[in-house]
Amino acid sequence: MATRNVNLTDTLDAFVEERVSSGDYQNASEVMRAGLRLLKAEEDERAAKLASLNAAIQVGIDAIERGDFEVVDDVETWMVARGRRRGA
């Protein structure tokens, strides 16, 4: 296991100490690993959402390139004609 030295703000240091003192974690390293796991999970989720968005954008680009689209001058009328409401 790699060893790292980190500098924490007083606020973060106090938080780490509180978590250890509460008994939720045995030491500061456990607290730091838990925080890094959460950060990694958040970044993985963000990357997955971005990949999904990029895929959806590509579907739209492909449709446009095929000519599979319609020009709409009045969105409200277009939505009503399809039985849709804005915000629904």
Backbone bond lengths (Angstrom), bond angles and torsions (degrees), N, CA, C in turn:
res aa  C-N    CA-C-N  psi(-1)  N-CA   C-N-CA  omega(-1)  CA-C   N-CA-C  phi
1 M - - - 1.442 - - 1.528 108.01 -
2 A 1.313 116.01 134.17 1.463 121.45 -179.18 1.523 110.93 -74.12
3 T 1.300 115.39 148.00 1.454 121.47 176.08 1.523 108.23 -109.69
4 R 1.319 116.59 134.47 1.466 122.82 178.82 1.518 108.42 -129.66
5 N 1.296 115.03 145.67 1.464 120.45 170.34 1.519 106.90 -102.47
6 V 1.314 116.32 132.15 1.462 120.26 179.22 1.528 109.10 -128.28
7 N 1.307 114.81 150.75 1.459 121.22 174.68 1.520 107.84 -106.90
8 L 1.314 115.98 126.52 1.460 121.67 -179.78 1.520 109.87 -112.12
9 T 1.321 114.70 149.68 1.457 118.71 170.65 1.526 107.92 -67.33
10 D 1.302 116.30 162.90 1.469 119.57 178.51 1.526 110.87 -58.57
11 T 1.322 115.96 -38.17 1.468 120.45 -179.02 1.528 111.03 -64.79
12 L 1.330 116.81 -45.90 1.466 119.53 179.54 1.527 111.18 -67.91
13 D 1.319 117.27 -38.27 1.458 120.58 177.78 1.531 110.39 -61.07
14 A 1.327 116.13 -42.99 1.470 120.24 178.53 1.524 110.28 -63.52
15 F 1.335 116.56 -39.28 1.460 119.93 178.92 1.533 110.50 -62.60
16 V 1.318 116.84 -45.51 1.463 120.83 178.56 1.525 109.61 -58.94
17 E 1.305 116.47 -46.97 1.464 120.88 179.38 1.529 111.81 -60.17
18 E 1.343 116.55 -39.70 1.468 120.45 178.68 1.518 110.83 -63.18
19 R 1.329 116.45 -42.19 1.464 120.02 -178.23 1.530 110.79 -65.43
20 V 1.322 116.57 -38.89 1.465 120.54 178.68 1.527 109.54 -70.29
21 S 1.335 116.43 -45.44 1.475 120.84 -179.24 1.522 112.14 -62.16
22 S 1.330 116.45 -30.90 1.470 120.25 -178.89 1.522 111.38 -71.90
23 G 1.328 116.34 -16.83 1.461 119.95 -178.22 1.518 112.85 90.77
24 D 1.333 117.47 -2.13 1.466 119.73 178.76 1.523 111.55 -67.80
25 Y 1.322 116.30 -28.97 1.465 122.07 179.82 1.516 107.91 -133.70
26 Q 1.320 115.99 149.64 1.459 119.12 -178.08 1.523 112.74 -82.57
27 N 1.340 116.34 -26.41 1.463 118.42 -179.08 1.536 109.76 -157.61
28 A 1.324 114.79 173.51 1.463 120.63 -177.37 1.529 111.53 -63.12
29 S 1.315 117.24 -33.97 1.466 119.83 -179.90 1.527 111.36 -61.35
30 E 1.329 116.94 -39.69 1.464 119.92 177.83 1.523 110.93 -63.22
31 V 1.317 116.92 -40.91 1.470 121.09 179.04 1.521 109.67 -62.73
32 M 1.328 116.24 -46.05 1.471 120.55 -179.21 1.529 110.81 -63.67
33 R 1.328 117.93 -42.44 1.471 120.04 178.98 1.526 111.18 -63.50
34 A 1.337 116.63 -39.66 1.471 120.00 178.57 1.526 110.12 -62.66
35 G 1.331 116.23 -43.37 1.463 119.80 179.23 1.521 111.68 -64.27
36 L 1.312 116.80 -40.92 1.464 119.92 179.27 1.521 112.07 -68.55
37 R 1.337 117.01 -34.76 1.477 119.23 175.41 1.526 110.34 -62.37
38 L 1.330 116.95 -41.78 1.463 120.33 178.07 1.526 111.18 -63.94
39 L 1.327 117.06 -42.91 1.460 120.88 178.05 1.522 111.04 -61.62
40 K 1.328 116.73 -43.00 1.462 120.27 179.10 1.524 110.81 -63.90
41 A 1.330 117.28 -43.82 1.466 120.95 178.91 1.526 110.63 -60.52
42 E 1.332 116.57 -41.87 1.470 121.23 179.14 1.531 110.56 -63.66
43 E 1.321 116.74 -43.80 1.462 119.83 179.88 1.527 111.74 -68.83
44 D 1.333 117.57 -36.47 1.465 120.92 175.90 1.526 110.88 -63.54
45 E 1.335 116.24 -41.81 1.465 120.84 178.51 1.531 110.66 -64.25
46 R 1.320 116.48 -42.63 1.464 121.12 178.82 1.533 110.08 -62.33
47 A 1.330 117.30 -41.56 1.467 121.29 179.36 1.523 110.72 -65.31
48 A 1.335 117.36 -39.47 1.463 120.72 178.67 1.526 110.90 -65.75
49 K 1.329 116.81 -41.04 1.469 120.39 177.95 1.527 110.71 -63.97
50 L 1.323 116.44 -41.30 1.454 120.61 179.26 1.528 110.67 -64.66
51 A 1.330 117.06 -41.73 1.464 120.48 177.97 1.526 110.61 -62.48
52 S 1.331 117.00 -40.87 1.456 121.48 178.20 1.526 110.99 -64.50
53 L 1.314 116.49 -42.97 1.457 121.07 178.50 1.526 110.59 -63.47
54 N 1.329 116.66 -44.58 1.464 119.93 178.24 1.530 111.47 -61.28
55 A 1.328 117.21 -37.75 1.463 120.80 178.20 1.531 110.09 -65.71
56 A 1.334 117.18 -41.73 1.467 120.95 178.86 1.527 110.82 -65.43
57 I 1.317 116.36 -39.41 1.463 120.11 177.24 1.523 110.02 -62.35
58 Q 1.342 116.27 -41.93 1.459 119.66 -179.73 1.526 111.37 -63.95
59 V 1.330 116.99 -36.34 1.471 120.50 175.94 1.522 109.65 -59.49
60 G 1.331 116.65 -44.17 1.461 120.82 178.38 1.515 112.19 -65.22
61 I 1.320 117.42 -42.63 1.463 121.01 178.58 1.526 110.27 -62.38
62 D 1.326 115.91 -43.97 1.471 120.04 178.88 1.528 111.18 -60.72
63 A 1.336 116.77 -40.95 1.469 120.91 179.59 1.528 109.97 -64.10
64 I 1.315 116.79 -42.95 1.465 120.23 178.84 1.521 110.39 -62.48
65 E 1.334 116.29 -44.27 1.461 119.86 -179.58 1.530 112.11 -63.51
66 R 1.349 117.52 -29.03 1.468 121.24 176.33 1.523 111.41 -80.57
67 G 1.329 116.68 -10.01 1.461 120.43 -175.94 1.518 112.34 82.64
68 D 1.317 115.78 15.58 1.465 121.99 -177.31 1.531 109.58 -90.98
69 F 1.339 115.95 75.38 1.457 121.18 179.11 1.525 108.01 -159.57
70 E 1.307 115.52 166.93 1.460 119.63 173.56 1.522 108.67 -132.92
71 V 1.312 115.17 146.02 1.457 121.09 178.13 1.520 107.54 -85.54
72 V 1.329 116.09 130.50 1.456 121.92 -178.46 1.520 108.18 -120.47
73 D 1.338 115.74 121.91 1.461 120.11 178.77 1.519 111.59 -90.64
74 D 1.321 117.01 -29.64 1.458 121.18 -177.53 1.529 108.53 -130.47
75 V 1.308 116.48 102.22 1.463 121.70 -175.45 1.527 111.29 -62.15
76 E 1.330 117.23 -42.14 1.470 120.08 -179.39 1.526 111.18 -58.31
77 T 1.325 117.33 -48.18 1.465 121.68 179.82 1.521 110.16 -62.86
78 W 1.316 116.77 -42.64 1.462 121.89 179.92 1.527 110.75 -61.17
79 M 1.329 116.07 -41.67 1.465 119.79 -179.56 1.529 111.35 -69.43
80 V 1.307 117.37 -42.20 1.458 121.38 179.03 1.524 110.04 -61.50
81 A 1.331 116.07 -41.81 1.471 120.03 179.83 1.529 112.17 -62.38
82 R 1.304 117.22 -23.69 1.461 121.40 179.15 1.526 112.28 -102.74
83 G 1.316 116.34 10.02 1.469 121.06 177.37 1.504 113.58 71.85
84 R 1.317 116.86 27.07 1.471 120.95 -179.03 1.514 110.01 -113.24
85 R 1.319 114.40 156.50 1.456 120.75 174.94 1.520 108.31 -121.37
86 R 1.308 116.02 148.95 1.466 120.02 175.95 1.529 109.29 -64.83
87 G 1.316 115.95 135.99 1.455 120.73 178.98 1.517 114.32 82.18
88 A 1.335 116.74 -0.43 1.481 119.03 -178.44 1.501 110.70 -92.11
